[in-house]
Amino acid sequence: MKIPHKKTEIDPPEPSPWEMAERADYSANPKLALSVPADCGGQRLDLVLARLRPQHSRSRLQNWIREGRVAVGGFTVREPKQKLWGGELIELAEATDEHKLSSVPEAIVLTIVHEDETLIVLDKQAGLVVHPGSGNWSGTLLNALLYHAPELERVPRAGIVHRLDKDTSGLMVVARTLEAQTDLVRQLQARTVKRFYQALVRGKLERGATVDAPIGRHPTQRTKMAVVKTGKPARTHYRIVERFIDCTLVECALETGRTHQIRVHMTSIGHPLVGDPVYGGGTSRVPIGPEFHRQALHARRLGLVHPASGKPMLWKSNPPDDMAELIETARLLAFEARTSEQEADEDWDDDPEGGPQIIYAYGDSDSGEDDEDDVE
């Protein structure tokens, strides 16, 4: 690596505009002073920090640099790639370790469907994040599980073996022991865990089918997933449950468990989920469907082999109130539309212009009397 020439009689150049340097102000945060070793001359700032503070990941240090938490020679530097001369003074204001906060028990209400010494089956409410991550280091299902069952602190990820998206509701299984977690993970890998979802998708589907398409990170929008050739194998089976005016209620069965799998697969065939804020706008040739504040997706059935007893078990969950109301509204609108069509199909113009048409004649022809005698 080329080391920049250092002249003892000339001070290092001031940071250029592209280095986004400005006077540091760490009055609100404690500072950690670090001296750059002489043999680090020519190395990047993030690499030097990773050497001086090995307890932090490089990505975390890079984020701190971009957030303005690092100063070199008294100037805040926001570019992780900035090269150092060696011998500089670095001031670092470390942020609170959010990962530690993520394991704090929190009293969050859970709907427990089944519980024994081996596992917990719960009905997750929409809006609850399953596992702590960027921007969601607290208030998650993991925090709630640690409060509900403190012994889960000894199990990796508090026993969580699979996830549901934040705004997807429905059934999940959690292992209470390390042995149960290992067994459930193996069942997931062997695809013997049966997961069935109910989803309301845009447009009218004619028949059920299987979507067999690999899923990976979107090539340009990194926060989204997509069907890509380089993705991981993914397979979703779906069948028609009920058709409405501009949407269809389907049941989806997963063979694999890729991130956003149902949402991505249904979008890929031109029928994104009603209300999906991420993938719902990708298809303009199908009706939008009824308004909904989240993706209309619910994990309705869950089947597995109990890790301890070896017996097959199955749980069912009705859609939450908001999704049930959405389906009922779609059903009512479809019923009204069909009724209107039937009324429009009836021909009310068959009456002759000269007056009302005689349909019934008084008298009983079987009585032997002449019908004409009854007409005055």
C-alpha positions as CSV (number, residue, x, y, z in Angstrom):
1,M,0.0,0.0,0.0
2,K,1.3,3.4,-1.0
3,I,2.1,5.6,2.1
4,P,1.7,9.3,1.5
5,H,5.0,11.2,1.8
6,K,5.2,13.0,5.1
7,K,7.3,16.2,5.5
8,T,8.2,17.1,9.1
9,E,8.4,20.8,8.3
10,I,5.0,21.0,6.6
11,D,1.7,20.4,8.4
12,P,-0.7,17.9,6.8
13,P,-3.1,19.5,4.4
14,E,-6.5,20.6,5.8
15,P,-9.4,18.3,4.9
16,S,-10.7,19.0,1.4
17,P,-14.4,19.7,0.8
18,W,-15.1,16.1,-0.4
19,E,-13.9,14.9,3.0
20,M,-16.8,16.9,4.5
21,A,-14.7,18.1,7.4
22,E,-16.0,20.5,10.0
23,R,-15.2,21.6,13.5
24,A,-16.2,18.9,16.0
25,D,-18.6,19.5,18.8
26,Y,-18.9,16.6,21.2
27,S,-20.3,18.5,24.1
28,A,-23.3,16.1,24.4
29,N,-21.3,12.9,24.1
30,P,-18.3,11.4,26.0
31,K,-15.1,11.4,24.0
32,L,-12.6,8.6,23.6
33,A,-9.1,9.8,22.6
34,L,-7.1,7.5,20.4
35,S,-3.7,8.0,18.9
36,V,-3.1,6.7,15.3
37,P,0.0,4.3,15.3
38,A,2.8,5.4,13.0
39,D,2.6,2.2,11.0
40,C,-1.0,3.0,10.1
41,G,0.1,5.8,7.7
42,G,-1.8,5.5,4.4
43,Q,-4.6,3.4,5.8
44,R,-8.3,4.2,5.8
45,L,-9.9,5.7,8.9
46,D,-12.4,2.9,9.3
47,L,-9.7,0.3,9.2
48,V,-7.6,2.1,11.7
49,L,-10.6,2.4,14.1
50,A,-11.3,-1.3,13.7
51,R,-7.8,-2.0,14.8
52,L,-7.9,0.4,17.7
53,R,-11.5,-0.7,18.8
54,P,-11.8,-4.4,17.8
55,Q,-14.8,-4.9,20.1
56,H,-16.9,-3.0,17.5
57,S,-17.8,-4.2,14.1
58,R,-16.4,-2.3,11.1
59,S,-19.9,-1.5,9.8
60,R,-20.8,0.0,13.2
61,L,-17.6,2.1,13.1
62,Q,-18.4,3.2,9.6
63,N,-21.9,4.3,10.7
64,W,-20.4,6.3,13.6
65,I,-18.1,8.1,11.2
66,R,-21.0,9.0,8.9
67,E,-23.0,10.2,11.9
68,G,-20.3,12.6,12.8
69,R,-19.0,10.8,15.9
70,V,-15.4,10.8,14.8
71,A,-13.0,13.7,14.7
72,V,-9.4,13.6,13.4
73,G,-7.1,16.5,14.5
74,G,-10.1,18.4,15.8
75,F,-12.1,18.2,12.6
76,T,-15.2,16.0,12.3
77,V,-14.7,13.5,9.4
78,R,-17.7,11.7,7.8
79,E,-15.8,9.7,5.2
80,P,-14.7,6.2,6.3
81,K,-12.3,6.0,3.4
82,Q,-10.3,9.0,4.4
83,K,-6.6,8.2,4.6
84,L,-4.5,8.9,7.7
85,W,-0.9,10.0,8.0
86,G,-0.1,8.3,11.3
87,G,0.3,10.0,14.6
88,E,-3.0,11.9,14.5
89,L,-5.3,12.2,17.4
90,I,-8.8,10.6,16.9
91,E,-11.7,11.5,19.1
92,L,-14.5,9.0,19.1
93,A,-17.9,9.4,20.7
94,E,-19.3,5.9,21.0
95,A,-23.0,5.4,20.8
96,T,-25.0,3.3,23.3
97,D,-24.8,-0.4,22.4
98,E,-28.2,-1.0,21.0
99,H,-27.6,-4.7,20.8
100,K,-27.4,-4.9,24.6
101,L,-30.7,-3.0,24.9
102,S,-32.3,-5.5,22.5
103,S,-32.2,-8.2,25.1
104,V,-34.0,-6.3,27.8
105,P,-37.4,-8.0,28.9
106,E,-40.4,-5.8,28.1
107,A,-44.0,-6.3,29.3
108,I,-45.7,-6.5,25.9
109,V,-49.0,-8.3,25.5
110,L,-48.8,-11.6,23.7
111,T,-51.6,-13.9,22.5
112,I,-50.5,-17.4,23.5
113,V,-52.3,-20.2,21.7
114,H,-50.3,-23.1,23.2
115,E,-47.6,-23.4,25.8
116,D,-45.8,-26.3,27.4
117,E,-42.3,-27.0,28.7
118,T,-40.9,-27.4,25.2
119,L,-42.5,-24.8,23.0
120,I,-44.7,-21.7,22.8
121,V,-47.2,-21.1,19.9
122,L,-48.4,-17.5,19.7
123,D,-50.7,-15.5,17.5
124,K,-48.6,-12.4,16.6
125,Q,-50.4,-9.1,16.2
126,A,-49.7,-6.9,13.2
127,G,-47.3,-4.1,13.9
128,L,-45.0,-6.2,16.2
129,V,-41.4,-6.6,15.0
130,V,-40.1,-10.1,15.6
131,H,-36.4,-9.7,16.1
132,P,-34.4,-6.5,17.0
133,G,-32.7,-4.8,14.1
134,S,-31.8,-1.5,12.7
135,G,-34.2,1.1,14.0
136,N,-36.0,-1.5,16.2
137,W,-33.8,-2.4,19.1
138,S,-36.7,-2.6,21.6
139,G,-40.4,-3.3,21.6
140,T,-40.0,-6.5,19.7
141,L,-41.3,-10.0,20.1
142,L,-37.9,-11.0,21.5
143,N,-38.3,-8.5,24.3
144,A,-41.8,-9.7,25.0
145,L,-40.7,-13.4,25.1
146,L,-37.9,-12.6,27.6
147,Y,-40.5,-11.0,29.9
148,H,-43.0,-13.8,29.5
149,A,-40.5,-16.6,29.9
150,P,-37.2,-15.4,31.4
151,E,-35.5,-18.8,30.9
152,L,-35.4,-18.0,27.1
153,E,-32.4,-15.8,27.9
154,R,-30.4,-19.1,27.7
155,V,-31.7,-20.0,24.3
156,P,-30.3,-18.2,21.2
157,R,-32.6,-15.6,19.8
158,A,-34.9,-16.3,22.7
159,G,-36.1,-19.5,21.0
160,I,-37.3,-17.8,17.8
161,V,-36.8,-20.1,14.8
162,H,-38.8,-18.3,12.1
163,R,-40.1,-14.8,11.4
164,L,-43.2,-12.9,10.3
165,D,-43.0,-9.5,8.8
166,K,-43.8,-6.6,11.1
167,D,-47.2,-6.0,9.6
168,T,-48.1,-9.7,9.0
169,S,-50.2,-11.3,11.7
170,G,-50.6,-14.9,12.7
171,L,-49.1,-18.1,14.2
172,M,-45.5,-18.5,15.2
173,V,-43.7,-21.2,17.1
174,V,-40.9,-20.5,19.7
175,A,-38.6,-23.1,21.3
176,R,-38.2,-23.0,25.1
177,T,-35.1,-25.2,25.1
178,L,-32.0,-25.5,23.0
179,E,-32.9,-29.1,22.1
180,A,-36.4,-28.0,20.9
181,Q,-34.9,-25.2,18.9
182,T,-32.5,-27.5,17.2
183,D,-35.3,-29.9,16.4
184,L,-37.6,-27.2,15.0
185,V,-34.8,-25.8,12.8
186,R,-34.2,-29.2,11.4
187,Q,-37.9,-29.6,10.7
188,L,-37.9,-26.2,8.9
189,Q,-34.9,-27.3,6.8
190,A,-36.6,-30.6,6.0
191,R,-39.7,-28.6,5.0
192,T,-41.9,-30.7,7.3
193,V,-43.2,-27.6,9.1
194,K,-46.5,-26.7,7.4
195,R,-47.3,-23.0,7.2
196,F,-50.5,-21.8,5.5
197,Y,-51.2,-18.1,5.0
198,Q,-54.4,-16.3,4.0
199,A,-53.8,-13.3,1.7
200,L,-56.0,-10.8,-0.2
201,V,-54.4,-10.1,-3.5
202,R,-55.2,-7.5,-6.2
203,G,-57.0,-8.6,-9.3
204,K,-58.9,-11.8,-10.1
205,L,-57.0,-15.0,-10.2
206,E,-58.5,-17.7,-12.4
207,R,-57.0,-20.8,-10.7
208,G,-54.5,-21.9,-8.1
209,A,-50.9,-22.7,-9.0
210,T,-47.3,-22.8,-7.8
211,V,-44.7,-20.1,-8.0
212,D,-41.2,-21.6,-8.2
213,A,-38.8,-18.7,-8.5
214,P,-35.6,-17.8,-6.7
215,I,-35.7,-14.8,-4.4
216,G,-32.8,-12.5,-3.5
217,R,-32.0,-8.8,-2.8
218,H,-33.4,-6.4,-5.3
219,P,-30.5,-5.4,-7.7
220,T,-31.1,-1.6,-7.3
221,Q,-33.5,-1.1,-4.3
222,R,-31.5,-2.8,-1.5
223,T,-34.3,-2.6,1.0
224,K,-36.5,-4.8,-1.2
225,M,-36.4,-8.4,-2.3
226,A,-37.2,-9.6,-5.8
227,V,-37.2,-12.6,-8.1
228,V,-33.6,-12.8,-9.3
229,K,-31.6,-15.6,-11.0
230,T,-28.9,-15.4,-8.3
231,G,-31.4,-15.7,-5.5
232,K,-32.1,-18.6,-3.2
233,P,-34.7,-21.3,-4.2
234,A,-38.2,-20.4,-3.2
235,R,-41.6,-22.1,-3.8
236,T,-45.1,-21.0,-2.9
237,H,-48.3,-22.9,-3.6
238,Y,-51.6,-21.0,-3.7
239,R,-55.2,-21.8,-4.2
240,I,-58.3,-19.7,-4.6
241,V,-60.6,-19.3,-1.6
242,E,-63.0,-16.6,-2.8
243,R,-63.2,-14.1,-5.6
244,F,-64.4,-10.6,-5.2
245,I,-64.8,-7.6,-7.5
246,D,-61.2,-6.4,-7.8
247,C,-59.4,-8.8,-5.5
248,T,-59.1,-12.5,-4.6
249,L,-58.7,-14.3,-1.3
250,V,-56.1,-17.0,-1.6
251,E,-54.4,-19.5,0.7
252,C,-50.7,-19.8,0.3
253,A,-48.5,-22.7,1.5
254,L,-44.8,-22.3,1.9
255,E,-42.1,-24.9,1.1
256,T,-39.3,-22.4,1.8
257,G,-39.1,-19.4,4.1
258,R,-37.5,-16.6,2.2
259,T,-37.8,-12.9,3.3
260,H,-41.1,-11.5,2.0
261,Q,-41.6,-14.7,0.0
262,I,-45.4,-14.5,-0.5
263,R,-45.4,-10.8,-1.1
264,V,-42.6,-11.1,-3.7
265,H,-44.0,-14.2,-5.4
266,M,-47.5,-12.8,-5.8
267,T,-46.2,-9.6,-7.1
268,S,-44.1,-11.5,-9.6
269,I,-47.2,-13.0,-11.2
270,G,-49.0,-9.6,-11.3
271,H,-51.1,-9.9,-8.2
272,P,-49.5,-8.0,-5.3
273,L,-51.1,-8.1,-1.9
274,V,-53.8,-5.5,-1.1
275,G,-52.3,-2.7,1.0
276,D,-48.7,-3.8,0.6
277,P,-46.7,-0.6,1.1
278,V,-43.5,-2.0,-0.5
279,Y,-44.6,-4.2,-3.3
280,G,-48.2,-3.1,-3.8
281,G,-47.4,-0.4,-6.4
282,G,-45.4,-2.6,-8.7
283,T,-48.3,-3.6,-11.0
284,S,-50.5,-1.0,-12.7
285,R,-52.6,-3.3,-14.9
286,V,-54.6,-4.8,-12.0
287,P,-57.1,-3.0,-9.8
288,I,-55.8,-1.6,-6.6
289,G,-58.4,-3.3,-4.5
290,P,-60.0,-2.0,-1.3
291,E,-58.0,0.4,0.9
292,F,-56.0,-1.2,3.7
293,H,-53.3,0.2,6.0
294,R,-50.9,-2.9,5.7
295,Q,-50.3,-5.9,3.6
296,A,-53.4,-8.2,3.9
297,L,-51.5,-11.3,5.0
298,H,-52.2,-13.6,8.0
299,A,-50.4,-16.8,9.0
300,R,-53.6,-18.9,9.5
301,R,-52.4,-22.5,10.1
302,L,-49.2,-24.0,11.5
303,G,-48.4,-27.7,11.6
304,L,-45.3,-29.4,13.0
305,V,-44.1,-32.5,14.9
306,H,-43.8,-31.8,18.7
307,P,-40.1,-31.9,19.5
308,A,-40.7,-33.8,22.8
309,S,-43.7,-36.1,22.2
310,G,-43.1,-36.7,18.5
311,K,-46.8,-36.2,17.8
312,P,-48.0,-34.1,14.9
313,M,-49.8,-30.9,16.0
314,L,-51.8,-28.3,14.1
315,W,-53.0,-24.9,15.2
316,K,-55.4,-22.5,13.4
317,S,-56.0,-18.8,13.8
318,N,-58.8,-16.6,12.5
319,P,-57.7,-13.3,10.8
320,P,-57.5,-10.3,13.1
321,D,-60.4,-7.9,13.2
322,D,-59.0,-5.4,10.7
323,M,-58.4,-8.1,8.0
324,A,-61.7,-9.9,8.7
325,E,-63.5,-6.6,8.3
326,L,-61.6,-6.0,5.0
327,I,-62.6,-9.5,3.7
328,E,-66.2,-9.0,4.7
329,T,-66.3,-5.6,3.0
330,A,-65.0,-7.1,-0.2
331,R,-67.5,-9.9,0.1
332,L,-70.4,-7.4,0.6
333,L,-69.3,-5.3,-2.4
334,A,-69.1,-8.3,-4.6
335,F,-72.6,-9.5,-3.5
336,E,-74.1,-6.0,-4.2
337,A,-72.4,-6.0,-7.7
338,R,-73.7,-9.4,-8.5
339,T,-77.2,-8.4,-7.4
340,S,-77.1,-5.3,-9.6
341,E,-76.0,-7.3,-12.6
342,Q,-78.8,-9.8,-12.1
343,E,-81.4,-7.0,-11.8
344,A,-80.0,-5.4,-15.0
345,D,-80.3,-8.7,-16.9
346,E,-84.0,-9.0,-16.2
347,D,-86.0,-7.6,-19.2
348,W,-88.7,-5.1,-18.0
349,D,-89.6,-4.0,-21.5
350,D,-91.6,-7.0,-22.6
351,D,-95.1,-5.5,-21.8
352,P,-97.0,-4.6,-25.0
353,E,-97.5,-1.0,-25.7
354,G,-101.3,-1.3,-25.7
355,G,-101.5,-2.1,-21.9
356,P,-100.6,-4.7,-19.3
357,Q,-100.2,-8.3,-20.4
358,I,-102.7,-10.8,-19.1
359,I,-100.8,-13.5,-17.4
360,Y,-103.5,-15.2,-15.2
361,A,-107.2,-15.8,-16.0
362,Y,-109.8,-16.2,-13.3
363,G,-111.3,-19.6,-13.0
364,D,-110.1,-23.1,-12.9
365,S,-110.0,-24.8,-16.3
366,D,-110.1,-28.2,-14.6
367,S,-113.5,-27.5,-13.1
368,G,-115.2,-28.0,-16.5
369,E,-116.6,-24.5,-16.6
370,D,-116.1,-22.3,-19.6
371,D,-113.5,-19.6,-18.9
372,E,-115.3,-17.2,-21.2
373,D,-118.4,-17.2,-19.0
374,D,-116.3,-15.7,-16.2
375,V,-115.3,-12.7,-18.3
376,E,-117.8,-9.9,-18.4
